[in-house]
Amino acid sequence: MQLTWDLSSIYPGFHSKSFLRDRRHVEELTGELAAWAASQLQDVQDASGVMEQFLKQYNAYKSIYLRLFSYAELVFSADSSNAEAVNLMDELEEVSSGAEEARVSFSKWLAGVGAEELEASVLDNAYLAEHRFYLHELQMKSRHLLSAEGQAVIARMQSNGSKAWERLYMRTLSTLRVDVQIDGKDRIMSLADLRNLAYDSDAAVRKAAAAAEGEACRIVAEQSAACINAVTGEAAAVYELRGYTSPLHKVLEASRMDEATLEVMLQAIRESLPVFHRYYTKKAELLGHPGALPFYDIFAPVGRESSAGIPYAEAQAMIVSGFSSFSAELGAFAQKVFDQRWIDAEPRSGKGSFGMCVDIIPIGESRMITSFHGNYIDVSVLAHEIGHAYHSSRLAGQSMVNTDYPVPVAETASIFCESLISGELLQNAPAGEAAAILERSLADAGYYIVDFYARYCFESSLYERRQSGNLSVDELNALMLDSMTAAYGESVLPDSIHPYQWISKAGYYMAGNEFLNFPYSFGLLFSKGLYAQYKKQGQPFVSRYEQFLSASSTRNIADAARLMDIDVHSLAFWRDALQLIAGDVRKFAGAE
């Protein structure tokens, strides 16, 4: 069974006729869109016709652009040394700036259309009715736009600014190598390989890998500090110019989430931290530590796992079976993903250590990248990424602008699929291995809740401090340690946490994607609440869940949640979701 993906249905290659044809076509569409915007956005007469024209032209451009850029991004993700892919992404981003200038011009024009006129146009035009949410959201966001010239300058500068720093960071970490002694042998390992050893059954290996990871991060600390300062400094400046109170304010709006939802969720998380501390303390005891848990043992296996590892074919069968138990449609979708080779799961040099799903909406396909080593966690990662792809498949038939959904909801679908597989593993595993799977589930929950809370605290402090200038490596280290202590408390040995954690968290360096932390916590807890509903309701839940996914791109989070009878402003909802995890902690600790 092949562990590499097949990209040929997207394009056979950069020099193929189809790629070159679309490359020319996207420039033509961009030019036509720019010319149309310059001539048609002078007044608000015939508003309905202007809106329809823009949407049709912009959707056509977006369809070609996304296919081209996704292909280049996928090639680069699988091989960070591919200079042609990098150059093409740069060229396409330059092309896209013209289309984005037209979109900005349209947004500013739309701001001059009265709310009543906009609603009347939507009611009288079926095509506009399909885009009602998008038009209202675009009009709302227009208040954060600068002049057309200002927007154009920022877009062009970012291509050679924050996005260039992001690529430098990604290339640096994916090609970083460090010497480490494992099992008495000297080895040269990548950062991704070292991080995978956090799940090794040998404590000496985990400890050596953690020390080597800290040393690897130290080597690139100055370079990484330059990257993180550049990316966050630009973000803070640009968002201030656009009238946001902070980068977090921008992220909340982009997430279609209000501050009240975030605050009530964070309150529930802070209340739950002692539960996770209890889990880490019990884990330390089981691993033979006299006090707190060393950080290098956070992901250490507890209990007996299969020493032979899980073959990729078995992982595939497990996922298809687990998904099929939920719905025949989801199971068939997973089977298609494997059959059509949408996944690059082969561990190799040049790949990042992250899991990623890229949706190529124009052709109704996705591609996922992971590194499969045969651990239980690898099965979960596969399920997670397929969950993303399934979510996008539920948007089939929608126009391009109607397929964007916020990160917190995106993580809901992926983590829900993880829960399905976790249940499948627990149900079918031998008794000795079931305990290990339960512990792995708790380790994952701790990652999404405790570790991501630490990341949220760090990023909040980072942007606050960044207002006063660049932060040194020492200052970044201090912020990271303070944040980790706030999250993990005394359950983890402070001296065992290397202070360079900010280097190995790619989210801090992803330009335009700030605060990639609390959305994952939201996704975990929201999916826990959904999974609890599924266990109570059974099959009647399935159709409602599918409708929820289909509607997630054209509603804000609160409205989408109401489709599942969930109030995201309710502290009780978040507490109840966390109680599901607390129950697993009690089982793990032997209280149940």
C-alpha positions as CSV (number, residue, x, y, z in Angstrom):
1,M,0.0,0.0,0.0
2,Q,1.4,3.4,-1.0
3,L,1.8,6.1,1.6
4,T,2.3,8.9,-0.9
5,W,-0.4,10.9,-2.5
6,D,-1.4,11.3,-6.1
7,L,-1.7,14.9,-7.2
8,S,-2.4,14.2,-10.9
9,S,-6.1,15.0,-10.8
10,I,-5.2,18.5,-9.7
11,Y,-2.4,18.9,-12.3
12,P,0.1,16.5,-13.8
13,G,2.9,18.9,-13.2
14,F,4.0,22.6,-13.3
15,H,4.8,22.3,-17.0
16,S,1.6,20.4,-18.0
17,K,-0.8,21.9,-20.5
18,S,-3.6,22.2,-18.0
19,F,-1.4,24.0,-15.4
20,L,0.0,26.4,-17.9
21,R,-3.5,27.0,-19.4
22,D,-4.9,27.8,-16.0
23,R,-1.9,29.9,-15.1
24,R,-2.6,32.1,-18.1
25,H,-6.4,32.0,-17.5
26,V,-6.1,33.3,-13.9
27,E,-4.2,36.3,-15.1
28,E,-6.9,37.0,-17.7
29,L,-9.6,36.7,-15.1
30,T,-7.7,38.9,-12.7
31,G,-7.3,41.5,-15.4
32,E,-11.0,41.4,-16.3
33,L,-12.0,41.7,-12.7
34,A,-9.8,44.7,-12.1
35,A,-11.0,46.4,-15.3
36,W,-14.7,45.7,-14.3
37,A,-14.1,47.1,-10.8
38,A,-12.5,50.3,-12.2
39,S,-15.5,50.9,-14.6
40,Q,-18.5,49.7,-12.7
41,L,-18.0,50.7,-9.0
42,Q,-18.6,54.4,-9.5
43,D,-22.0,54.7,-8.0
44,V,-24.7,52.5,-6.4
45,Q,-27.2,52.5,-9.3
46,D,-28.4,49.0,-10.3
47,A,-26.9,47.6,-7.1
48,S,-28.4,44.2,-7.7
49,G,-26.8,43.9,-11.1
50,V,-23.4,45.0,-9.9
51,M,-23.4,42.6,-7.0
52,E,-24.3,39.7,-9.2
53,Q,-21.6,40.6,-11.7
54,F,-19.0,40.8,-9.1
55,L,-19.9,37.5,-7.4
56,K,-19.9,35.6,-10.7
57,Q,-16.5,37.1,-11.8
58,Y,-14.9,36.7,-8.4
59,N,-16.1,33.1,-8.0
60,A,-14.7,32.3,-11.4
61,Y,-11.3,33.8,-10.6
62,K,-11.2,32.1,-7.1
63,S,-12.0,28.7,-8.6
64,I,-8.9,28.8,-10.9
65,Y,-6.6,30.5,-8.4
66,L,-7.4,28.1,-5.6
67,R,-6.6,25.1,-7.8
68,L,-3.3,26.5,-8.9
69,F,-2.1,27.7,-5.5
70,S,-3.2,24.5,-3.7
71,Y,-1.2,22.5,-6.1
72,A,2.0,24.6,-5.5
73,E,1.4,24.5,-1.8
74,L,1.0,20.8,-1.7
75,V,4.2,20.2,-3.7
76,F,6.1,22.5,-1.3
77,S,4.6,20.8,1.8
78,A,5.8,17.4,0.6
79,D,9.3,18.8,-0.4
80,S,10.3,22.1,1.2
81,S,13.4,22.2,-1.0
82,N,11.3,22.6,-4.2
83,A,12.2,26.1,-5.3
84,E,9.9,26.0,-8.3
85,A,6.9,25.6,-6.0
86,V,8.0,28.5,-3.8
87,N,8.5,30.7,-6.8
88,L,5.1,29.8,-8.2
89,M,3.4,30.6,-4.9
90,D,5.1,34.0,-4.9
91,E,3.9,34.6,-8.5
92,L,0.4,33.5,-7.7
93,E,0.2,35.7,-4.6
94,E,1.3,38.6,-6.8
95,V,-1.4,37.8,-9.3
96,S,-4.0,37.5,-6.5
97,S,-3.2,41.0,-5.3
98,G,-5.0,42.4,-8.3
99,A,-8.1,40.4,-7.6
100,E,-8.0,41.2,-4.0
101,E,-7.8,44.9,-4.9
102,A,-11.0,44.5,-6.9
103,R,-12.6,42.7,-3.9
104,V,-11.6,45.5,-1.6
105,S,-13.0,48.1,-4.1
106,F,-16.3,46.1,-4.2
107,S,-16.4,45.9,-0.4
108,K,-16.0,49.7,-0.2
109,W,-18.7,50.1,-2.8
110,L,-20.9,47.7,-0.9
111,A,-20.5,49.9,2.2
112,G,-22.4,52.6,0.3
113,V,-25.4,50.4,-0.3
114,G,-28.0,50.8,2.4
115,A,-28.9,47.8,4.5
116,E,-32.5,47.9,3.3
117,E,-31.5,48.1,-0.3
118,L,-29.1,45.2,0.1
119,E,-31.8,43.1,1.7
120,A,-34.3,44.0,-1.0
121,S,-31.8,43.0,-3.7
122,V,-31.2,39.7,-2.0
123,L,-34.9,39.0,-1.8
124,D,-35.4,39.8,-5.5
125,N,-32.5,37.9,-7.0
126,A,-32.0,34.1,-6.5
127,Y,-28.3,34.2,-7.1
128,L,-27.8,37.0,-4.6
129,A,-30.0,35.1,-2.1
130,E,-27.5,32.2,-2.3
131,H,-24.8,34.8,-1.2
132,R,-26.8,36.7,1.4
133,F,-24.5,35.8,4.3
134,Y,-21.4,36.6,2.4
135,L,-22.7,40.0,1.2
136,H,-23.8,41.0,4.7
137,E,-20.5,39.9,6.2
138,L,-18.5,41.7,3.5
139,Q,-20.4,44.8,4.2
140,M,-19.8,44.5,7.9
141,K,-16.1,43.9,7.4
142,S,-15.8,46.9,5.1
143,R,-15.3,49.2,8.1
144,H,-11.9,47.7,8.6
145,L,-10.7,48.5,5.0
146,L,-8.2,51.1,4.2
147,S,-8.2,53.0,0.9
148,A,-7.8,51.0,-2.2
149,E,-4.2,52.2,-2.5
150,G,-3.5,51.3,1.1
151,Q,-4.9,47.9,0.8
152,A,-2.9,47.3,-2.4
153,V,0.4,48.4,-0.8
154,I,-0.2,46.1,2.2
155,A,-1.0,43.1,0.1
156,R,2.1,43.6,-2.0
157,M,4.4,44.2,1.0
158,Q,3.1,41.2,2.8
159,S,4.2,39.0,-0.1
160,N,7.8,40.0,0.6
161,G,7.3,40.6,4.3
162,S,5.4,38.3,6.8
163,K,4.8,35.6,4.2
164,A,8.4,35.5,3.3
165,W,9.4,35.3,7.0
166,E,6.8,32.5,7.4
167,R,8.4,30.5,4.5
168,L,11.9,31.1,5.9
169,Y,10.7,29.6,9.3
170,M,9.0,26.6,7.6
171,R,12.1,25.9,5.5
172,T,14.4,26.3,8.5
173,L,12.6,23.9,10.7
174,S,11.9,21.3,8.1
175,T,15.6,21.1,7.1
176,L,17.0,21.4,10.7
177,R,19.1,18.4,11.8
178,V,20.7,17.6,15.1
179,D,23.0,15.0,16.5
180,V,21.4,12.7,19.2
181,Q,22.4,9.5,20.8
182,I,19.6,6.9,20.7
183,D,20.0,3.4,22.1
184,G,23.8,4.0,22.3
185,K,24.0,5.0,18.6
186,D,24.8,8.4,17.3
187,R,22.1,9.6,14.9
188,I,21.3,12.7,12.9
189,M,17.6,13.5,13.2
190,S,15.1,16.1,12.0
191,L,12.9,18.0,14.4
192,A,9.9,16.1,13.3
193,D,11.7,12.8,14.1
194,L,12.6,14.0,17.5
195,R,9.0,15.1,18.3
196,N,7.7,11.7,17.3
197,L,10.0,10.1,19.8
198,A,7.9,11.8,22.5
199,Y,5.7,8.7,22.1
200,D,8.5,6.2,22.4
201,S,8.1,3.5,25.1
202,D,11.7,4.0,26.3
203,A,12.0,6.8,28.9
204,A,15.7,7.2,28.0
205,V,14.8,7.8,24.4
206,R,12.1,10.3,25.3
207,K,14.5,12.2,27.5
208,A,17.3,12.3,25.0
209,A,14.9,13.4,22.2
210,A,13.5,16.2,24.4
211,A,17.0,17.4,25.2
212,A,18.0,17.2,21.5
213,E,14.9,19.1,20.5
214,G,15.7,21.9,23.0
215,E,19.3,22.0,21.6
216,A,18.0,22.1,18.0
217,C,15.6,25.0,18.8
218,R,18.5,26.8,20.6
219,I,20.5,26.6,17.4
220,V,17.9,28.4,15.4
221,A,16.6,30.6,18.2
222,E,17.9,34.0,16.9
223,Q,16.6,33.3,13.4
224,S,13.3,32.1,14.7
225,A,13.1,35.2,17.0
226,A,13.6,37.4,13.9
227,C,10.8,35.5,12.1
228,I,8.3,35.7,15.0
229,N,9.0,39.4,15.6
230,A,8.6,40.2,11.9
231,V,5.3,38.3,11.6
232,T,3.7,39.5,14.8
233,G,5.0,43.1,14.4
234,E,3.5,43.4,10.9
235,A,0.2,41.8,12.1
236,A,-0.2,44.2,15.0
237,A,0.6,47.2,12.8
238,V,-1.7,46.3,10.0
239,Y,-4.7,45.4,12.2
240,E,-4.3,48.7,14.1
241,L,-4.4,50.6,10.8
242,R,-7.6,48.7,9.9
243,G,-9.3,49.7,13.2
244,Y,-9.1,46.5,15.1
245,T,-8.4,46.9,18.8
246,S,-6.0,43.9,18.7
247,P,-5.0,40.9,16.6
248,L,-7.3,38.9,18.8
249,H,-10.2,41.2,17.8
250,K,-9.5,40.4,14.2
251,V,-9.3,36.7,14.8
252,L,-12.6,36.6,16.6
253,E,-14.3,38.4,13.8
254,A,-12.7,36.1,11.2
255,S,-13.8,33.2,13.4
256,R,-17.4,34.5,13.4
257,M,-17.2,34.2,17.2
258,D,-18.0,36.9,19.7
259,E,-15.8,37.7,22.7
260,A,-18.5,36.4,25.1
261,T,-18.1,32.9,23.7
262,L,-14.4,33.0,24.0
263,E,-14.5,34.3,27.6
264,V,-17.0,31.8,28.8
265,M,-15.0,28.9,27.2
266,L,-11.8,30.2,28.8
267,Q,-13.4,30.4,32.2
268,A,-14.5,26.8,31.9
269,I,-11.0,25.8,30.8
270,R,-9.4,27.6,33.8
271,E,-11.8,25.9,36.1
272,S,-10.9,22.5,34.7
273,L,-7.1,22.8,34.9
274,P,-6.9,21.0,38.3
275,V,-8.6,18.0,36.6
276,F,-5.8,17.8,34.1
277,H,-3.2,18.4,36.8
278,R,-4.6,15.3,38.5
279,Y,-4.2,13.4,35.3
280,Y,-0.5,14.4,34.9
281,T,0.2,13.7,38.6
282,K,-1.3,10.2,38.2
283,K,0.7,9.6,35.0
284,A,3.9,10.6,36.8
285,E,3.1,8.0,39.5
286,L,2.5,5.3,36.9
287,L,5.7,6.1,35.1
288,G,7.6,5.8,38.4
289,H,8.4,9.5,39.1
290,P,8.4,10.4,42.8
291,G,6.9,13.9,42.2
292,A,5.7,15.9,39.3
293,L,5.8,14.7,35.7
294,P,8.8,15.6,33.6
295,F,7.7,17.4,30.5
296,Y,9.4,14.9,28.2
297,D,6.9,12.3,29.5
298,I,3.8,14.3,28.7
299,F,3.0,12.0,25.8
300,A,4.8,8.9,27.1
301,P,2.7,5.7,26.6
302,V,1.2,4.3,29.8
303,G,0.1,0.7,29.7
304,R,0.7,-1.8,27.0
305,E,0.6,-0.8,23.3
306,S,1.2,-3.1,20.4
307,S,5.0,-3.4,20.2
308,A,4.8,-4.2,16.4
309,G,3.0,-1.0,15.7
310,I,-0.1,-0.5,13.6
311,P,0.3,-1.1,9.8
312,Y,-1.0,1.5,7.5
313,A,-3.5,-0.9,6.0
314,E,-4.8,-1.7,9.5
315,A,-5.2,2.0,10.3
316,Q,-7.1,2.4,7.0
317,A,-9.5,-0.4,7.9
318,M,-9.9,0.9,11.4
319,I,-10.9,4.4,10.2
320,V,-13.2,3.1,7.5
321,S,-14.9,0.8,10.0
322,G,-15.2,3.5,12.7
323,F,-16.6,6.1,10.3
324,S,-19.0,3.6,8.7
325,S,-20.5,2.8,12.2
326,F,-21.5,6.5,12.3
327,S,-22.8,6.7,8.7
328,A,-22.4,4.8,5.5
329,E,-21.6,8.1,3.7
330,L,-18.7,9.0,6.0
331,G,-17.3,5.5,5.7
332,A,-17.5,5.5,1.9
333,F,-15.8,8.9,1.9
334,A,-12.9,7.6,4.0
335,Q,-12.6,4.7,1.6
336,K,-12.4,7.0,-1.3
337,V,-9.7,9.1,0.3
338,F,-7.5,6.0,0.7
339,D,-8.4,4.5,-2.7
340,Q,-7.7,7.7,-4.6
341,R,-4.5,8.4,-2.6
342,W,-5.4,11.7,-1.2
343,I,-2.9,11.3,1.7
344,D,0.9,11.7,1.8
345,A,1.7,9.7,5.0
346,E,5.2,8.6,4.3
347,P,7.8,9.9,6.9
348,R,10.7,11.4,5.1
349,S,13.2,14.3,5.1
350,G,11.9,17.6,3.8
351,K,8.4,17.2,5.2
352,G,7.2,19.3,8.1
353,S,6.1,17.6,11.3
354,F,2.6,18.9,11.1
355,G,-0.7,17.4,9.8
356,M,-2.5,19.4,7.2
357,C,-5.5,19.2,4.9
358,V,-5.8,21.3,1.8
359,D,-9.2,21.4,0.2
360,I,-9.3,21.8,-3.6
361,I,-12.9,22.9,-3.7
362,P,-13.1,23.5,-7.5
363,I,-12.6,19.8,-8.2
364,G,-14.3,18.5,-5.1
365,E,-11.2,16.9,-3.6
366,S,-8.8,17.4,-0.7
367,R,-5.2,16.3,0.0
368,M,-3.8,15.5,3.5
369,I,-0.2,15.4,4.7
370,T,0.9,13.4,7.8
371,S,3.8,11.3,8.9
372,F,2.6,7.8,9.8
373,H,4.9,5.8,12.1
374,G,2.3,3.2,13.2
375,N,1.4,4.7,16.6
376,Y,-2.1,5.1,17.9
377,I,-1.6,8.9,17.6
378,D,-0.9,8.5,13.9
379,V,-4.3,6.8,13.4
380,S,-5.9,9.7,15.2
381,V,-4.1,12.2,13.0
382,L,-5.3,10.4,9.9
383,A,-8.9,10.5,11.2
384,H,-8.5,14.2,12.1
385,E,-7.3,15.2,8.6
386,I,-10.0,13.1,6.9
387,G,-12.5,14.8,9.1
388,H,-11.4,18.2,7.6
389,A,-11.8,16.8,4.1
390,Y,-15.3,15.4,4.9
391,H,-16.4,18.7,6.2
392,S,-15.4,20.3,2.9
393,S,-17.2,17.6,0.9
394,R,-20.4,18.6,2.6
395,L,-20.1,22.0,0.9
396,A,-20.2,20.5,-2.6
397,G,-22.2,22.6,-5.0
398,Q,-21.6,25.8,-3.2
399,S,-20.0,28.8,-4.9
400,M,-16.4,29.5,-4.0
401,V,-17.2,32.4,-1.6
402,N,-19.7,30.2,0.2
403,T,-17.2,27.5,1.1
404,D,-15.2,29.4,3.7
405,Y,-15.9,28.4,7.3
406,P,-14.1,29.6,10.5
407,V,-11.3,27.6,12.1
408,P,-13.2,26.7,15.3
409,V,-15.9,25.0,13.4
410,A,-13.4,23.4,11.0
411,E,-11.7,21.8,14.0
412,T,-15.1,20.5,15.3
413,A,-15.5,18.1,12.3
414,S,-12.0,16.8,12.5
415,I,-12.0,16.2,16.2
416,F,-15.4,14.6,16.0
417,C,-13.9,12.1,13.6
418,E,-11.1,11.5,16.1
419,S,-13.7,10.7,18.7
420,L,-15.3,8.1,16.4
421,I,-12.0,6.4,16.0
422,S,-11.1,6.6,19.7
423,G,-14.4,4.8,20.4
424,E,-13.6,2.2,17.7
425,L,-10.1,1.6,19.2
426,L,-11.4,1.2,22.7
427,Q,-14.2,-1.1,21.6
428,N,-12.0,-3.5,19.7
429,A,-8.7,-3.4,21.5
430,P,-7.6,-6.1,23.9
431,A,-8.1,-5.2,27.6
432,G,-4.4,-4.5,28.1
433,E,-4.3,-2.1,25.3
434,A,-7.6,-0.3,26.0
435,A,-6.0,1.4,29.0
436,A,-3.3,2.7,26.8
437,I,-5.8,4.1,24.3
438,L,-7.8,5.8,27.1
439,E,-4.6,7.4,28.3
440,R,-3.7,8.5,24.8
441,S,-7.1,10.1,24.5
442,L,-6.5,12.0,27.7
443,A,-3.0,13.0,26.5
444,D,-4.6,14.4,23.3
445,A,-7.3,16.2,25.4
446,G,-4.6,17.7,27.6
447,Y,-2.8,18.9,24.4
448,Y,-5.8,20.7,23.1
449,I,-6.9,22.2,26.4
450,V,-3.8,22.6,28.6
451,D,-1.1,23.1,26.0
452,F,-3.2,25.2,23.8
453,Y,-4.3,27.4,26.8
454,A,-0.5,27.9,27.4
455,R,-0.1,28.9,23.7
456,Y,-3.0,31.3,24.0
457,C,-1.5,32.9,27.1
458,F,1.9,33.2,25.3
459,E,0.4,34.7,22.2
460,S,-1.7,37.2,24.2
461,S,1.4,38.3,26.1
462,L,3.5,38.3,23.0
463,Y,1.3,40.8,21.2
464,E,1.0,42.9,24.4
465,R,4.8,43.1,24.8
466,R,5.4,43.4,21.0
467,Q,3.9,46.9,21.2
468,S,7.1,48.1,22.9
469,G,9.4,46.6,20.3
470,N,11.1,43.4,19.3
471,L,11.5,40.7,21.9
472,S,14.8,39.0,22.5
473,V,15.3,35.2,22.7
474,D,15.5,35.5,26.5
475,E,12.3,37.5,26.7
476,L,10.5,35.0,24.4
477,N,11.8,32.2,26.6
478,A,10.5,33.9,29.8
479,L,7.1,34.5,28.3
480,M,6.9,30.8,27.2
481,L,7.8,29.5,30.6
482,D,5.4,31.8,32.4
483,S,2.6,30.6,30.1
484,M,3.4,26.9,30.5
485,T,3.5,27.3,34.3
486,A,0.1,29.0,34.2
487,A,-1.4,26.1,32.3
488,Y,0.4,23.1,33.8
489,G,0.9,24.4,37.3
490,E,2.9,22.1,39.7
491,S,1.8,18.9,37.9
492,V,4.8,19.2,35.6
493,L,8.5,19.8,36.6
494,P,9.2,23.4,35.6
495,D,12.9,22.7,35.0
496,S,12.0,19.9,32.5
497,I,10.3,22.3,30.1
498,H,12.8,23.7,27.6
499,P,12.1,27.4,27.1
500,Y,12.1,27.3,23.3
501,Q,8.6,25.9,22.9
502,W,7.7,29.0,21.0
503,I,10.0,27.8,18.1
504,S,8.3,24.5,17.5
505,K,4.7,25.9,17.4
506,A,4.2,26.7,13.7
507,G,1.0,28.7,14.3
508,Y,2.9,31.7,15.7
509,Y,4.6,32.1,12.3
510,M,1.6,31.7,10.0
511,A,0.9,35.1,8.6
512,G,-2.7,36.1,8.7
513,N,-3.6,33.1,10.9
514,E,-3.0,34.5,14.4
515,F,-4.2,32.7,17.5
516,L,-4.3,29.2,16.1
517,N,-4.8,27.9,19.6
518,F,-8.2,28.6,21.2
519,P,-10.1,27.5,18.0
520,Y,-8.7,24.0,18.6
521,S,-9.8,24.0,22.2
522,F,-13.2,25.1,21.0
523,G,-13.2,22.3,18.4
524,L,-12.4,19.7,21.0
525,L,-15.0,20.8,23.5
526,F,-17.7,21.5,20.9
527,S,-17.1,18.1,19.3
528,K,-17.3,16.5,22.8
529,G,-20.7,18.1,23.3
530,L,-21.8,16.9,19.8
531,Y,-20.4,13.4,20.5
532,A,-22.4,13.2,23.7
533,Q,-25.5,14.1,21.7
534,Y,-24.7,11.4,19.2
535,K,-24.4,8.7,21.9
536,K,-27.8,9.7,23.3
537,Q,-29.7,10.1,20.0
538,G,-28.1,7.6,17.7
539,Q,-29.0,7.7,14.0
540,P,-31.4,10.7,14.2
541,F,-28.3,12.7,15.1
542,V,-26.5,11.9,11.9
543,S,-28.7,13.9,9.4
544,R,-28.7,16.9,11.7
545,Y,-24.9,16.8,12.0
546,E,-24.5,16.6,8.2
547,Q,-26.9,19.6,7.9
548,F,-24.9,21.5,10.5
549,L,-21.6,20.9,8.5
550,S,-23.3,22.0,5.3
551,A,-24.6,25.2,6.9
552,S,-21.3,26.0,8.8
553,S,-19.9,28.2,6.0
554,T,-22.9,30.6,5.8
555,R,-23.6,31.2,9.5
556,N,-21.8,32.6,12.5
557,I,-20.8,30.2,15.2
558,A,-23.6,30.9,17.6
559,D,-26.3,30.5,14.9
560,A,-24.7,27.3,13.5
561,A,-24.6,25.9,17.0
562,R,-28.3,26.5,17.5
563,L,-28.9,24.1,14.6
564,M,-27.7,21.4,17.1
565,D,-29.6,23.0,20.1
566,I,-26.3,24.3,21.6
567,D,-25.9,27.7,23.3
568,V,-22.2,28.6,23.1
569,H,-22.8,31.5,25.6
570,S,-23.7,29.0,28.3
571,L,-21.0,28.2,30.8
572,A,-22.9,25.0,31.6
573,F,-22.4,23.7,28.1
574,W,-18.6,24.1,28.3
575,R,-18.5,22.7,31.8
576,D,-20.6,19.7,30.7
577,A,-18.2,19.0,27.8
578,L,-15.2,19.2,30.2
579,Q,-17.0,16.9,32.6
580,L,-16.8,14.2,29.9
581,I,-13.0,14.5,30.1
582,A,-13.1,14.6,33.8
583,G,-14.9,11.3,33.8
584,D,-12.1,9.7,31.8
585,V,-9.6,11.2,34.2
586,R,-11.4,9.5,37.1
587,K,-11.3,6.2,35.3
588,F,-7.6,6.6,34.6
589,A,-6.9,7.6,38.2
590,G,-8.8,4.5,39.4
591,A,-11.6,6.4,41.1
592,E,-14.2,4.7,38.9
